[in-house]
């Protein structure tokens, strides 16, 4: 297998760390970048530095000033918590728009007399499409973000399209659905549910748990990114879904069942009083374009959730 040289921004975050681990297992040279926010897992550095092909720089992507020669810049770095973006959007603008613009310019300004400029592989989100009550969004659909987080991500996607057309930069945009798995910061629904159960506190489930989400394991997301790199695809957009969706109330009920090891009345553990402003009722993606490259989701939610619950019960990051 031909070794690749890549940057992975957000390498200590949940999704970025899964992909970093997979790239290092292939013995690729990985330049890891992370500004180490509250959601980063600094303990991962010890694991990654066991690989001689890994090096690390602590820096915000909007403040980066140089890129070494590489094949790909894989951008996982992002502010991603919707509720935080509703409270304060400044950091979302900085990371998801200004940071993306800086990475694009670092690629644009690389001299081409020695090597080709790297491909910018950007991890976006299903939320750029907005919600959809029936059917699924395809990559051709118009972007209709509903909250500041989604709007910032959509703006980043638009910058990429513009830098491609104006400056000829190669790109791939990938739009995954809700990721789950071990090691996710406990502001997301599954680890937050377990955290509140451990603390004997009620789970605040907005809009009575009716919003529907598609759940995709982080390992399946990282394999999708690898699939696109292996196929040497350029200047395309890919949805990543996996085909499993359910209402948030059903996700929480399943976590509660895994936590206690039996079925019980979940309502006594839930606070239904919260409603989110601009709540999206359902996200759903058509990922047939990605499947045509040979990718498919391997992890099944109901097969994985019990081990994830046990992971957090034994080794919880507060």
Backbone bond lengths (Angstrom), bond angles and torsions (degrees), N, CA, C in turn:
res aa  C-N    CA-C-N  psi(-1)  N-CA   C-N-CA  omega(-1)  CA-C   N-CA-C  phi
1 X - - - 1.460 - - 1.531 109.78 -
2 X 1.326 117.00 132.71 1.457 121.29 -178.28 1.518 109.31 -72.92
3 X 1.331 115.65 127.70 1.463 119.95 179.21 1.521 109.69 -70.89
4 X 1.317 115.61 137.82 1.454 120.53 175.16 1.522 109.74 -110.66
5 X 1.308 115.09 157.34 1.455 122.76 175.54 1.520 106.97 -114.35
6 X 1.326 116.81 120.72 1.458 120.09 -174.31 1.519 111.31 -136.87
7 X 1.318 115.56 152.33 1.458 122.70 163.91 1.517 107.87 -96.59
8 X 1.335 116.35 140.17 1.462 120.87 170.79 1.521 106.88 -125.40
9 X 1.317 116.25 107.56 1.462 119.80 176.33 1.528 108.71 -85.59
10 X 1.337 116.02 147.47 1.461 119.20 -174.30 1.512 111.99 69.08
11 X 1.337 116.43 33.87 1.467 120.66 -173.06 1.524 113.17 -69.83
12 X 1.333 118.14 -16.53 1.461 121.26 178.80 1.527 111.97 -100.47
13 X 1.311 116.83 4.02 1.454 120.92 175.48 1.516 110.63 -84.15
14 X 1.309 115.73 176.45 1.458 121.08 -174.12 1.528 112.21 -61.47
15 X 1.308 117.65 -59.23 1.454 120.47 -177.24 1.521 111.68 -71.91
16 X 1.330 116.37 -41.82 1.454 120.27 -178.71 1.513 113.25 -62.29
17 X 1.334 116.90 -35.00 1.469 119.81 -178.90 1.528 111.19 -69.54
18 X 1.318 117.65 -36.64 1.464 120.06 177.03 1.528 110.61 -61.75
19 X 1.332 116.62 -42.55 1.457 119.54 179.66 1.529 111.33 -70.86
20 X 1.324 117.38 -39.84 1.467 120.61 178.13 1.519 110.53 -57.78
21 X 1.310 116.43 -45.02 1.471 120.97 179.55 1.534 110.47 -60.16
22 X 1.313 116.92 -42.51 1.468 120.77 -179.17 1.530 110.68 -66.32
23 X 1.332 117.30 -40.42 1.471 120.44 179.38 1.525 111.06 -66.20
24 X 1.324 117.62 -39.81 1.459 120.93 179.31 1.527 111.36 -68.48
25 X 1.318 117.05 -33.38 1.467 120.13 176.01 1.523 111.07 -62.77
26 X 1.322 116.68 -26.49 1.466 121.31 175.90 1.531 111.99 -84.97
27 X 1.318 116.28 -1.54 1.467 123.09 -178.80 1.524 111.72 66.62
28 X 1.324 116.52 29.78 1.455 120.30 172.37 1.523 109.31 -75.03
29 X 1.316 116.37 153.48 1.458 121.45 171.97 1.525 108.00 -79.65
30 X 1.324 116.00 122.13 1.465 121.32 -175.98 1.524 109.61 -121.35
31 X 1.333 115.10 119.86 1.461 120.96 170.17 1.532 106.41 -95.44
32 X 1.320 115.93 103.59 1.452 120.52 -178.99 1.515 111.64 -84.74
33 X 1.313 116.07 136.70 1.468 122.56 179.32 1.519 108.40 -129.65
34 X 1.323 116.53 132.92 1.463 120.68 175.76 1.524 108.20 -160.03
35 X 1.327 117.19 137.83 1.470 119.06 176.61 1.520 111.52 -86.86
36 X 1.330 116.54 -4.56 1.466 124.50 177.41 1.528 110.84 58.75
37 X 1.312 114.70 72.38 1.456 120.76 172.84 1.528 109.33 -81.61
38 X 1.321 115.86 -174.26 1.460 121.51 179.06 1.526 112.31 -58.87
39 X 1.347 117.11 -26.91 1.460 120.51 -175.07 1.527 113.47 -91.48
40 X 1.328 117.68 -2.61 1.460 120.56 179.82 1.525 110.58 -79.69
41 X 1.320 115.67 150.76 1.466 121.77 177.27 1.526 108.61 -108.03
42 X 1.334 117.05 96.03 1.468 121.55 -177.16 1.520 111.87 -65.00
43 X 1.326 117.94 -22.64 1.467 120.57 -179.67 1.527 112.22 -63.97
44 X 1.333 116.81 -21.00 1.460 120.32 -179.88 1.523 112.55 -67.11
45 X 1.327 116.77 -23.90 1.466 119.59 -178.83 1.527 111.27 -59.23
46 X 1.311 116.97 -38.59 1.462 120.34 179.76 1.525 110.07 -61.38
47 X 1.319 116.47 -42.65 1.465 120.51 177.75 1.523 111.52 -64.68
48 X 1.327 116.90 -49.26 1.460 120.25 -174.29 1.530 111.98 -67.48
49 X 1.323 116.77 -34.56 1.467 120.00 -177.26 1.523 113.02 -73.45
50 X 1.319 117.61 -6.28 1.460 120.38 171.82 1.523 111.07 -68.65
51 X 1.323 115.51 -18.66 1.463 121.29 179.05 1.526 108.89 -92.34
52 X 1.312 116.73 125.61 1.469 120.81 -178.94 1.518 111.87 -66.86
53 X 1.328 117.17 -16.62 1.470 120.90 -178.29 1.525 112.81 -89.61
54 X 1.337 117.33 4.96 1.464 120.93 -177.98 1.521 110.74 -108.67
55 X 1.324 115.98 134.95 1.463 121.77 170.02 1.518 108.07 -135.77
56 X 1.323 116.20 158.79 1.465 119.77 -170.11 1.522 111.04 -134.99
57 X 1.336 114.84 141.40 1.464 121.99 173.05 1.524 108.54 -130.91
58 X 1.325 115.58 126.19 1.463 119.67 175.62 1.523 108.41 -89.09
59 X 1.317 115.64 107.67 1.460 120.65 -177.56 1.525 109.00 -162.90
60 X 1.323 115.95 147.49 1.456 122.71 172.41 1.529 108.07 -74.62
61 X 1.332 117.95 138.07 1.461 119.02 -177.67 1.525 112.16 -61.80
62 X 1.321 117.87 -26.48 1.461 119.01 179.12 1.520 111.58 -74.66
63 X 1.349 117.72 -14.09 1.463 122.02 -179.25 1.519 112.98 -106.57
64 X 1.319 118.85 1.32 1.460 121.00 177.95 1.528 109.95 -65.23
65 X 1.330 115.91 142.38 1.464 120.12 -177.12 1.517 113.71 -121.51
66 X 1.349 117.62 -5.16 1.461 119.20 -174.44 1.515 110.67 -156.23
67 X 1.316 115.54 141.79 1.462 122.50 172.14 1.524 108.68 -119.99
68 X 1.321 117.08 128.60 1.450 120.25 170.37 1.528 108.97 -71.82
69 X 1.326 116.19 164.37 1.455 118.98 176.69 1.528 109.74 -59.45
70 X 1.306 116.45 134.15 1.463 120.68 -178.19 1.514 108.84 -158.98
71 X 1.324 115.11 169.86 1.461 121.21 179.08 1.526 112.55 -92.77
72 X 1.336 115.78 -36.99 1.463 121.30 -177.95 1.514 110.40 -139.36
73 X 1.321 115.77 145.20 1.461 122.67 162.44 1.522 105.48 -109.88
74 X 1.334 116.36 108.65 1.463 121.48 -177.41 1.524 107.37 -99.74
75 X 1.308 116.36 111.45 1.467 121.20 -170.29 1.521 112.28 -101.09
76 X 1.338 115.33 97.54 1.459 121.80 171.53 1.529 111.54 -94.50
77 X 1.322 117.63 -13.85 1.468 121.14 -174.28 1.528 110.29 -62.73
78 X 1.322 116.15 128.44 1.466 120.23 -179.26 1.519 109.55 -172.98
79 X 1.315 115.02 151.52 1.459 121.14 162.24 1.522 105.80 -87.44
80 X 1.343 117.45 129.71 1.466 117.86 -166.75 1.524 116.03 -130.93
81 X 1.330 118.46 -1.81 1.460 118.25 -174.62 1.523 110.16 -90.51
82 X 1.335 116.52 115.51 1.459 121.65 -173.31 1.521 111.74 -57.69
83 X 1.335 116.62 -45.30 1.469 119.58 -176.79 1.525 111.07 -60.67
84 X 1.345 117.55 -39.32 1.462 120.58 177.34 1.522 111.14 -63.88
85 X 1.336 116.91 -37.56 1.463 119.28 -179.31 1.519 111.68 -67.89
86 X 1.319 116.71 -29.84 1.464 120.18 177.91 1.522 110.47 -71.39
87 X 1.333 116.75 -35.70 1.456 120.77 178.44 1.516 111.93 -72.40
88 X 1.354 116.40 -48.78 1.465 122.22 -179.23 1.526 107.98 -147.32
89 X 1.316 116.52 125.65 1.467 119.59 -174.25 1.526 113.96 -102.03
90 X 1.345 118.45 -6.10 1.468 120.15 -171.89 1.531 112.79 -57.68
91 X 1.337 117.09 -46.98 1.459 119.55 -177.72 1.522 111.45 -66.38
92 X 1.313 117.17 -29.17 1.461 121.20 178.44 1.528 110.42 -69.89
93 X 1.332 116.05 -38.30 1.470 120.08 175.58 1.520 109.95 -65.04
94 X 1.338 116.90 -44.39 1.466 121.58 -178.08 1.524 111.65 -61.18
95 X 1.317 116.85 -49.18 1.460 120.49 -173.95 1.518 111.95 -80.13
96 X 1.322 117.07 -49.50 1.462 121.19 -168.51 1.525 113.90 -84.69
97 X 1.333 116.37 -14.92 1.467 119.87 177.10 1.533 110.56 -118.00
98 X 1.336 116.74 -62.19 1.474 119.98 -177.23 1.527 110.17 -63.14
99 X 1.326 117.12 -41.00 1.458 120.39 179.06 1.516 112.17 -62.64
100 X 1.330 116.86 -43.43 1.461 120.94 178.05 1.524 110.53 -62.69
101 X 1.325 116.52 -42.72 1.468 120.26 179.21 1.519 110.70 -61.45
102 X 1.328 117.47 -39.35 1.464 120.16 179.71 1.528 111.30 -65.71
103 X 1.316 117.12 -43.01 1.470 119.99 177.82 1.528 111.03 -62.06
104 X 1.317 116.65 -42.12 1.456 120.16 178.15 1.525 111.53 -60.89
105 X 1.324 116.43 -40.96 1.462 119.30 179.76 1.528 111.90 -70.92
106 X 1.327 117.44 -35.52 1.462 119.17 176.22 1.529 110.54 -61.10
107 X 1.323 116.58 -38.09 1.460 120.45 176.00 1.526 110.23 -69.63
108 X 1.324 116.52 -43.44 1.470 120.96 -177.15 1.520 112.05 -60.99
109 X 1.331 116.38 -36.85 1.464 120.30 -174.95 1.528 113.53 -86.33
110 X 1.324 117.90 -0.61 1.460 118.63 178.37 1.530 109.83 -70.24
111 X 1.352 117.23 130.97 1.472 119.05 178.25 1.522 111.04 -66.03
112 X 1.296 116.68 142.97 1.460 121.52 -175.86 1.530 113.29 -103.39
113 X 1.347 116.67 9.75 1.459 118.68 -177.78 1.526 112.11 -76.49
114 X 1.375 117.27 -17.71 1.465 120.37 -179.46 1.523 111.93 -105.20
115 X 1.316 116.60 -48.62 1.459 121.29 -177.11 1.522 109.89 -143.97
116 X 1.330 115.92 160.70 1.456 119.89 174.51 1.517 110.14 -65.96
117 X 1.309 116.35 151.69 1.458 119.97 174.82 1.520 109.49 -67.67
118 X 1.342 117.44 147.21 1.466 119.29 -179.48 1.522 112.31 -69.25
119 X 1.315 115.19 158.39 1.458 122.33 172.30 1.527 109.18 -82.11
120 X 1.313 116.25 135.71 1.458 121.73 177.30 1.519 108.16 -92.43
121 X 1.336 116.98 110.50 1.461 122.24 179.39 1.524 107.69 -105.34
122 X 1.301 115.62 110.13 1.466 122.45 -168.81 1.523 111.24 -108.54
123 X 1.322 116.39 128.36 1.459 121.68 176.43 1.523 108.79 -90.98
124 X 1.312 115.76 107.40 1.460 122.01 -179.75 1.524 108.64 -98.03
125 X 1.304 118.81 -141.18 1.470 122.55 -176.26 1.518 110.59 -157.55
126 X 1.330 115.88 153.87 1.463 120.28 174.54 1.524 111.85 -65.29
127 X 1.334 116.95 -20.20 1.460 119.86 -174.55 1.526 113.21 -70.12
128 X 1.338 118.54 -13.31 1.465 119.11 178.49 1.529 111.37 -65.14
129 X 1.326 117.63 -24.06 1.464 120.71 179.71 1.526 112.32 -79.67
130 X 1.324 118.11 -17.06 1.448 120.29 -169.08 1.518 110.03 79.08
131 X 1.320 116.25 -172.56 1.462 118.64 -175.88 1.526 111.15 -89.70
132 X 1.323 114.20 168.17 1.455 121.21 -179.74 1.530 107.40 -151.55
133 X 1.329 117.45 125.35 1.456 120.69 -174.34 1.523 112.02 -79.62
134 X 1.317 117.46 -34.26 1.464 121.18 179.02 1.524 109.09 -136.59
135 X 1.333 115.74 151.36 1.451 119.51 179.27 1.516 112.03 78.72
136 X 1.325 116.65 -163.30 1.468 122.32 -175.87 1.525 109.83 -140.20
137 X 1.321 115.64 150.16 1.454 120.69 174.83 1.521 110.58 -80.40
138 X 1.312 115.73 137.11 1.460 121.02 171.53 1.525 108.80 -103.04
139 X 1.318 115.36 169.07 1.467 120.43 -178.68 1.528 112.50 -64.18
140 X 1.313 117.85 -15.99 1.465 121.66 -178.77 1.529 112.84 -87.69
141 X 1.331 117.47 -7.10 1.460 120.54 -174.50 1.530 111.47 -72.11
142 X 1.320 114.48 152.66 1.462 121.51 178.31 1.522 110.04 -68.48
143 X 1.337 116.99 145.14 1.456 121.65 178.16 1.523 109.29 -82.79
144 X 1.348 115.62 128.48 1.474 121.27 -178.53 1.531 108.89 -138.02
145 X 1.324 118.27 65.66 1.474 120.52 -176.28 1.521 111.57 -63.55
146 X 1.351 115.06 146.81 1.460 120.89 -174.31 1.520 114.59 -107.20
147 X 1.326 117.92 -13.75 1.468 120.55 -176.30 1.529 109.19 -141.35
148 X 1.334 118.47 168.19 1.468 120.09 -176.44 1.527 114.19 -59.18
149 X 1.332 117.36 -38.13 1.472 119.38 177.41 1.523 110.32 -59.77
150 X 1.323 117.00 -52.38 1.454 121.17 -177.69 1.524 111.40 -62.99
151 X 1.336 116.71 -37.16 1.464 120.25 179.32 1.525 111.13 -64.94
152 X 1.337 116.51 -40.27 1.466 119.92 178.81 1.529 110.57 -65.67
153 X 1.334 116.95 -40.77 1.461 119.89 178.35 1.532 110.56 -66.04
154 X 1.322 117.50 -40.78 1.463 120.67 178.20 1.523 110.67 -62.77
155 X 1.338 116.75 -39.16 1.460 120.16 178.26 1.526 110.90 -62.78
156 X 1.345 116.78 -40.15 1.454 120.31 176.07 1.516 111.87 -60.70
157 X 1.330 116.32 -42.71 1.460 120.56 177.94 1.531 111.17 -60.77
158 X 1.318 116.50 -41.05 1.459 120.35 -179.47 1.525 111.38 -67.20
159 X 1.340 117.10 -36.96 1.459 119.71 175.95 1.530 110.74 -60.86
160 X 1.310 116.24 -42.04 1.469 120.55 -179.76 1.525 110.36 -60.86
161 X 1.322 116.85 -45.87 1.466 120.02 178.60 1.525 111.24 -60.72
162 X 1.343 116.23 -39.92 1.463 120.04 -179.48 1.523 111.54 -68.98
163 X 1.344 117.98 -40.81 1.472 120.84 -179.99 1.534 110.34 -68.18
164 X 1.318 117.00 -29.65 1.460 120.07 174.77 1.528 110.66 -66.55
165 X 1.310 115.80 -47.54 1.466 119.21 -175.96 1.524 111.65 -72.29
166 X 1.338 116.80 -39.25 1.458 119.79 -175.59 1.522 112.68 -81.39
167 X 1.345 116.57 -42.43 1.457 120.31 -172.23 1.525 113.69 -112.99
168 X 1.315 117.52 -2.31 1.456 119.82 177.00 1.508 114.99 75.30
169 X 1.341 118.53 21.41 1.461 120.71 178.28 1.521 110.65 -72.01
170 X 1.317 116.27 136.92 1.460 120.58 173.89 1.528 109.93 -81.62
171 X 1.327 116.29 142.82 1.454 120.92 -176.77 1.515 110.26 -147.50
172 X 1.323 115.42 163.03 1.455 124.44 161.67 1.522 106.15 -139.02
173 X 1.318 118.03 130.12 1.462 122.72 173.33 1.521 108.15 -108.05
174 X 1.335 116.60 128.49 1.457 121.46 178.07 1.521 108.98 -119.98
175 X 1.326 116.24 132.24 1.462 121.78 -175.02 1.525 110.10 -119.49
176 X 1.332 117.33 93.05 1.467 120.59 179.39 1.522 112.03 -83.82
177 X 1.321 115.25 159.79 1.453 122.24 172.40 1.534 108.99 -86.69
178 X 1.336 117.32 -168.63 1.464 121.80 -178.68 1.525 111.19 -56.52
179 X 1.324 116.17 122.56 1.465 120.32 177.29 1.526 110.42 -91.82
180 X 1.326 115.50 148.68 1.457 121.38 174.65 1.521 108.40 -140.61
181 X 1.339 116.37 165.92 1.457 121.48 179.77 1.516 110.39 147.95
182 X 1.325 116.03 179.95 1.463 121.25 179.82 1.526 109.88 -74.68
183 X 1.334 115.72 140.54 1.453 120.99 174.28 1.510 115.22 95.82
184 X 1.317 118.39 9.20 1.459 121.50 179.44 1.522 110.42 -82.57
185 X 1.336 116.67 139.91 1.462 120.35 -178.27 1.532 110.10 -65.36
186 X 1.344 117.42 140.04 1.467 120.48 -171.54 1.522 115.58 -78.60
187 X 1.331 116.15 46.07 1.457 120.79 165.07 1.524 109.55 -108.92
188 X 1.334 116.13 -12.93 1.460 122.02 177.19 1.532 109.32 -85.56
189 X 1.324 115.99 160.11 1.455 121.25 -165.28 1.531 113.85 -57.75
190 X 1.324 118.48 -48.79 1.469 119.96 -173.66 1.523 111.79 -68.49
191 X 1.346 120.42 -54.65 1.470 118.16 178.81 1.522 113.27 -66.16
192 X 1.343 117.82 -30.59 1.461 120.10 177.32 1.522 110.86 -65.76
193 X 1.326 116.24 -39.29 1.465 120.17 176.56 1.526 110.56 -60.09
194 X 1.327 116.98 -45.25 1.469 120.79 -179.77 1.529 110.47 -66.35
195 X 1.311 116.78 -40.27 1.468 120.79 178.33 1.523 110.69 -58.74
196 X 1.320 117.48 -46.34 1.459 120.38 -178.96 1.522 111.94 -68.07
197 X 1.314 117.30 -35.18 1.469 119.96 175.62 1.530 110.38 -64.94
198 X 1.319 117.25 -40.29 1.468 120.64 178.27 1.523 111.56 -64.46
199 X 1.323 116.50 -31.11 1.472 121.16 -177.52 1.529 112.16 -96.37
200 X 1.315 116.94 4.96 1.454 122.20 -179.35 1.525 111.00 57.72
201 X 1.339 115.10 41.15 1.459 121.62 177.39 1.522 109.27 -116.90
202 X 1.325 116.35 152.90 1.458 120.13 -178.14 1.536 110.92 -74.76
203 X 1.309 114.87 150.24 1.457 122.96 -179.99 1.517 108.09 -88.82
204 X 1.325 117.36 117.79 1.458 120.92 179.24 1.524 108.87 -81.03
205 X 1.314 115.52 106.40 1.461 121.49 -175.48 1.521 108.47 -111.40
206 X 1.333 116.31 106.94 1.460 119.69 -172.22 1.528 111.68 -73.42
207 X 1.321 113.46 154.02 1.470 123.20 178.41 1.532 112.25 52.94
208 X 1.341 114.74 37.34 1.463 123.99 175.98 1.527 113.43 57.32
209 X 1.320 115.80 22.29 1.462 120.29 175.65 1.509 114.57 75.36
210 X 1.339 117.82 11.70 1.467 120.30 -175.46 1.533 114.43 -79.05
211 X 1.352 120.76 -26.14 1.468 118.85 179.62 1.530 111.78 -56.51
212 X 1.313 115.60 141.37 1.466 121.98 -176.86 1.528 108.98 -106.09
213 X 1.330 115.43 133.66 1.462 121.52 -179.95 1.523 110.08 -129.21
214 X 1.322 114.71 148.79 1.453 122.06 173.80 1.518 107.71 -94.16
215 X 1.342 117.30 130.77 1.460 121.68 -174.70 1.522 110.98 -108.97
216 X 1.342 115.14 128.91 1.459 122.99 -175.38 1.525 108.93 -132.47
217 X 1.318 117.20 125.89 1.458 120.78 -179.72 1.523 109.95 -68.34
218 X 1.339 116.96 141.59 1.467 121.31 -177.65 1.523 111.97 -60.59
219 X 1.320 117.85 -30.09 1.465 119.67 177.25 1.530 111.11 -68.63
220 X 1.322 117.08 -33.49 1.459 119.94 175.52 1.521 111.12 -69.74
221 X 1.330 116.88 -34.79 1.461 119.94 175.39 1.519 110.79 -63.58
222 X 1.329 116.77 -46.11 1.466 119.29 -179.21 1.529 111.13 -65.47
223 X 1.335 117.88 -35.33 1.460 119.32 177.27 1.524 111.12 -68.14
224 X 1.339 117.18 -31.51 1.464 120.54 176.46 1.525 110.71 -65.82
225 X 1.325 116.87 -41.74 1.466 120.38 177.58 1.527 109.97 -62.68
226 X 1.327 116.75 -43.54 1.460 120.75 177.40 1.528 111.27 -61.23
227 X 1.307 116.65 -39.69 1.461 121.30 -179.78 1.525 110.43 -59.83
228 X 1.318 116.87 -43.38 1.462 121.22 -179.38 1.527 110.73 -67.94
229 X 1.327 117.09 -40.91 1.465 120.02 177.80 1.524 110.34 -63.95
230 X 1.331 116.49 -45.23 1.467 120.38 -179.63 1.529 111.53 -61.90
231 X 1.332 116.63 -33.30 1.467 120.56 -179.86 1.519 112.19 -79.75
232 X 1.338 116.83 -7.29 1.468 122.50 179.02 1.526 111.47 55.29
233 X 1.323 115.26 41.65 1.464 121.24 179.26 1.524 109.08 -80.92
234 X 1.313 116.21 141.01 1.463 121.35 178.67 1.527 109.81 -131.38
235 X 1.331 114.87 146.22 1.464 122.83 169.95 1.531 112.56 59.26
236 X 1.337 113.60 47.41 1.461 121.14 178.95 1.529 109.77 -136.67
237 X 1.322 115.85 161.09 1.461 123.57 176.02 1.530 107.56 -117.27
238 X 1.338 116.28 136.66 1.457 121.49 -179.73 1.525 111.04 -130.98
239 X 1.323 116.46 127.38 1.459 121.30 167.41 1.525 109.63 -78.75
240 X 1.347 116.33 147.03 1.465 121.73 174.32 1.524 106.96 -127.86
241 X 1.324 117.07 116.31 1.462 119.24 -175.46 1.523 112.87 -127.81
242 X 1.310 117.79 -62.21 1.457 120.46 -178.74 1.508 114.57 98.44
243 X 1.335 117.53 -19.50 1.453 119.49 169.16 1.521 116.93 91.01
244 X 1.347 119.02 10.04 1.465 119.56 179.80 1.522 109.78 -115.91
245 X 1.332 116.63 121.05 1.455 120.62 178.32 1.518 110.48 -134.34
246 X 1.345 114.41 151.18 1.461 119.89 174.63 1.526 108.90 -161.91
247 X 1.326 115.76 161.69 1.464 121.05 177.36 1.517 109.92 -67.82
248 X 1.320 116.01 150.08 1.463 120.50 -179.37 1.530 112.13 -57.96
249 X 1.324 117.05 -34.50 1.464 119.51 179.25 1.524 110.17 -62.81
250 X 1.322 117.76 -35.74 1.460 120.52 179.71 1.528 111.34 -72.66
251 X 1.317 116.42 -34.03 1.468 119.64 174.90 1.517 110.32 -63.26
252 X 1.329 116.40 -45.96 1.464 120.50 -179.57 1.533 110.55 -64.78
253 X 1.310 117.89 -41.94 1.470 120.89 178.16 1.529 110.80 -59.28
254 X 1.324 116.07 -40.64 1.470 119.56 -179.68 1.529 111.24 -67.47
255 X 1.334 116.94 -37.75 1.469 120.55 176.76 1.526 110.35 -65.39
256 X 1.327 116.90 -42.63 1.467 121.10 178.68 1.528 110.27 -61.76
257 X 1.314 116.40 -41.56 1.464 120.46 177.48 1.530 110.56 -61.66
258 X 1.330 117.05 -43.74 1.455 119.93 178.76 1.514 112.64 -67.39
259 X 1.320 117.08 -32.94 1.465 121.96 -178.92 1.527 111.07 -67.31
260 X 1.333 116.19 -45.45 1.465 120.12 -175.91 1.530 113.04 -94.58
261 X 1.328 116.72 -15.14 1.457 119.68 179.66 1.505 114.38 79.11
262 X 1.337 117.29 16.36 1.457 120.43 176.91 1.519 109.55 -158.00
263 X 1.317 115.86 166.31 1.462 120.96 176.26 1.520 108.37 -85.71
264 X 1.335 115.86 134.07 1.460 120.86 178.77 1.523 108.99 -150.99
265 X 1.303 116.20 173.66 1.462 120.91 -179.56 1.526 108.67 -70.81
266 X 1.323 117.25 106.20 1.467 121.48 -175.92 1.519 112.37 -72.61
267 X 1.330 117.56 -19.58 1.464 119.79 -172.87 1.520 112.99 -62.52
268 X 1.316 117.92 -28.79 1.471 118.99 -178.38 1.523 112.37 -73.54
269 X 1.334 117.25 -9.77 1.465 121.29 178.76 1.531 111.91 -101.78
270 X 1.355 117.02 0.47 1.464 120.89 -171.21 1.529 111.06 -119.62
271 X 1.340 115.07 140.13 1.451 123.03 171.66 1.528 107.41 -104.87
272 X 1.342 116.36 112.94 1.463 121.16 -176.10 1.531 112.64 -94.91
273 X 1.317 118.63 13.35 1.466 120.42 -170.52 1.523 114.03 -81.56
274 X 1.317 118.32 -12.76 1.460 121.15 -173.20 1.523 111.48 -91.70
275 X 1.351 115.90 136.76 1.459 122.07 172.44 1.517 108.83 -125.23
276 X 1.322 117.21 131.17 1.463 121.43 -179.96 1.522 110.08 -87.07
277 X 1.325 116.51 135.54 1.455 121.90 176.11 1.529 109.08 -65.14
278 X 1.336 116.83 132.44 1.458 120.50 177.15 1.511 114.01 66.52
279 X 1.313 117.35 30.47 1.461 121.82 -176.27 1.533 112.20 -60.52
280 X 1.334 115.82 130.52 1.462 120.94 174.36 1.526 109.11 -83.28
281 X 1.320 116.90 132.31 1.458 120.04 -172.91 1.523 112.37 -80.13
282 X 1.335 116.79 -30.65 1.471 119.06 -178.00 1.517 109.38 -162.81
283 X 1.335 116.03 135.68 1.458 121.99 168.54 1.521 108.08 -109.73
284 X 1.325 117.00 139.51 1.462 120.31 176.77 1.520 108.95 -156.87
285 X 1.335 115.95 134.22 1.455 121.45 -176.09 1.525 111.40 -123.12
286 X 1.311 115.94 144.55 1.453 123.21 167.87 1.532 106.86 -92.42
287 X 1.340 117.37 113.75 1.461 119.59 -178.95 1.527 112.24 -110.56
288 X 1.343 116.47 27.55 1.465 120.27 -178.68 1.526 112.06 -63.25
289 X 1.320 117.27 -29.79 1.472 120.35 178.88 1.521 110.47 -62.32
290 X 1.326 117.06 -42.31 1.460 121.52 177.49 1.520 110.88 -68.92
291 X 1.310 117.23 -40.29 1.464 121.10 -179.65 1.527 111.42 -62.29
292 X 1.324 116.94 -28.66 1.461 120.15 177.76 1.524 112.01 -65.19
293 X 1.335 117.69 -19.73 1.463 121.48 175.55 1.523 112.20 -83.37
294 X 1.341 116.82 -5.36 1.456 120.91 178.42 1.515 114.81 106.10
295 X 1.338 116.81 2.17 1.473 119.57 -179.39 1.518 110.50 -84.65
296 X 1.324 116.14 147.05 1.463 122.25 167.35 1.519 108.08 -153.07
297 X 1.305 116.72 151.73 1.469 121.20 178.66 1.525 109.21 -70.91
298 X 1.335 116.04 133.36 1.459 121.76 -178.90 1.532 112.74 -102.06
299 X 1.317 116.86 -23.98 1.465 121.35 -176.61 1.520 110.30 -90.45
300 X 1.322 116.03 137.83 1.463 121.86 178.42 1.524 108.81 -112.00
301 X 1.332 115.85 130.03 1.456 121.28 -172.93 1.523 112.12 -53.01
302 X 1.302 117.01 -51.41 1.470 119.86 -175.65 1.521 113.08 -69.52
303 X 1.330 117.08 -20.10 1.460 120.43 175.10 1.529 112.06 -82.14
304 X 1.329 117.30 -25.62 1.459 122.01 -172.60 1.528 114.19 -97.97
305 X 1.334 116.84 -26.35 1.460 119.20 -165.69 1.528 113.31 -65.88
306 X 1.330 118.70 -34.69 1.462 119.81 -178.42 1.530 111.37 -65.28
307 X 1.333 117.22 -41.49 1.472 119.65 178.92 1.525 111.17 -68.71
308 X 1.336 116.90 -31.80 1.470 120.10 177.21 1.530 109.90 -68.20
309 X 1.326 116.48 -41.90 1.470 120.12 176.80 1.525 110.01 -59.83
310 X 1.318 117.75 -44.74 1.467 121.27 179.72 1.521 111.51 -64.09
311 X 1.322 116.70 -37.17 1.476 120.35 176.94 1.518 110.68 -57.33
312 X 1.328 115.81 -48.19 1.465 119.02 -177.44 1.530 111.99 -71.22
313 X 1.302 117.06 -32.71 1.461 119.21 178.60 1.536 111.03 -66.32
314 X 1.323 117.40 -32.08 1.464 121.65 -176.88 1.522 112.71 -92.12
315 X 1.331 116.90 -30.68 1.471 119.85 -171.74 1.510 108.92 -143.35
316 X 1.335 116.03 73.81 1.450 119.87 -173.25 1.528 111.38 -93.01
317 X 1.313 116.81 131.82 1.460 122.50 174.83 1.528 108.01 -95.85
318 X 1.300 117.04 114.63 1.457 120.29 -175.96 1.518 111.67 -83.42
